[in-house]
């Protein structure tokens, strides 16, 4: 990293401390004009665009950051997340799969993978991904809720009951929501 990039990166961090995102974006854009492959600058600017719900630009920046450092699992996850927000689940799956190959303990990537698999109808794959997310974070009510829904969709009542009992131990609200969702879907 050259001195100009280092300086611009720290100036952007300074503006972020004071919640001056527009100013930080401008500083990061200047950094990238001089150093287009600066992976951290690309990631930071991508995060800021994602915070502004500009997922197209965030995805573009995360793609460039991923090219600058293909071994960074977090960047793969961020690109997958942006693709999901753009409802491009088929595009999200390979980068999320890469994220978990690079870092098998990245529970949020497993969860995201489950969401994309479920959205495109790959329910068995969704179960595997949500199970992995729940194993990594045993008290994650979101992973367990989604896992329960997948068991329900596939008619695996006994496994659904096991998820409900597990969820009941620490999150009564999520348990009630899962019960309501699966009963409503059973009645319809």
ChimeraX attribute file (.defattr): number of C-alpha atoms within 10 A of each C-alpha:
attribute: neighborCount
match mode: 1-to-1
recipient: residues
	/A:1	8
	/A:2	8
	/A:3	8
	/A:4	12
	/A:5	18
	/A:6	13
	/A:7	14
	/A:8	20
	/A:9	21
	/A:10	14
	/A:11	15
	/A:12	25
	/A:13	18
	/A:14	14
	/A:15	16
	/A:16	16
	/A:17	10
	/A:18	9
	/A:19	11
	/A:20	13
	/A:21	19
	/A:22	13
	/A:23	15
	/A:24	25
	/A:25	20
	/A:26	14
	/A:27	22
	/A:28	27
	/A:29	18
	/A:30	17
	/A:31	22
	/A:32	19
	/A:33	11
	/A:34	12
	/A:35	17
	/A:36	15
	/A:37	17
	/A:38	21
	/A:39	21
	/A:40	15
	/A:41	26
	/A:42	26
	/A:43	24
	/A:44	21
	/A:45	25
	/A:46	29
	/A:47	21
	/A:48	19
	/A:49	20
	/A:50	19
	/A:51	12
	/A:52	11
	/A:53	14
	/A:54	16
	/A:55	22
	/A:56	16
	/A:57	17
	/A:58	27
	/A:59	25
	/A:60	16
	/A:61	24
	/A:62	27
	/A:63	22
	/A:64	21
	/A:65	25
	/A:66	24
	/A:67	15
	/A:68	16
	/A:69	16
	/A:70	15
	/A:71	15
	/A:72	17
	/A:73	23
	/A:74	20
	/A:75	27
	/A:76	27
	/A:77	27
	/A:78	26
	/A:79	29
	/A:80	31
	/A:81	27
	/A:82	26
	/A:83	24
	/A:84	22
	/A:85	17
	/A:86	16
	/A:87	13
	/A:88	14
	/A:89	22
	/A:90	15
	/A:91	15
	/A:92	26
	/A:93	23
	/A:94	13
	/A:95	24
	/A:96	30
	/A:97	21
	/A:98	19
	/A:99	28
	/A:100	21
	/A:101	13
	/A:102	16
	/A:103	15
	/A:104	16
	/A:105	16
	/A:106	20
	/A:107	21
	/A:108	20
	/A:109	30
	/A:110	26
	/A:111	26
	/A:112	25
	/A:113	31
	/A:114	29
	/A:115	26
	/A:116	27
	/A:117	23
	/A:118	23
	/A:119	15
	/A:120	11
	/A:121	12
	/A:122	14
	/A:123	21
	/A:124	15
	/A:125	17
	/A:126	26
	/A:127	25
	/A:128	17
	/A:129	27
	/A:130	31
	/A:131	21
	/A:132	21
	/A:133	27
	/A:134	22
	/A:135	15
	/A:136	16
	/A:137	16
	/A:138	14
	/A:139	15
	/A:140	16
	/A:141	20
	/A:142	15
	/A:143	27
	/A:144	28
	/A:145	22
	/A:146	22
	/A:147	30
	/A:148	28
	/A:149	23
	/A:150	24
	/A:151	21
	/A:152	21
	/A:153	16
	/A:154	12
	/A:155	12
	/A:156	13
	/A:157	14
	/A:158	11
	/A:159	15
	/A:160	24
	/A:161	15
	/A:162	12
	/A:163	20
	/A:164	22
	/A:165	12
	/A:166	16
	/A:167	24
	/A:168	15
	/A:169	10
	/A:170	13
	/A:171	14
	/A:172	13
	/A:173	12
	/A:174	17
	/A:175	22
	/A:176	14
	/A:177	12
	/A:178	23
	/A:179	18
	/A:180	12
	/A:181	15
	/A:182	19
	/A:183	12
	/A:184	10
	/A:185	12
	/A:186	11
	/A:187	6
	/A:188	6
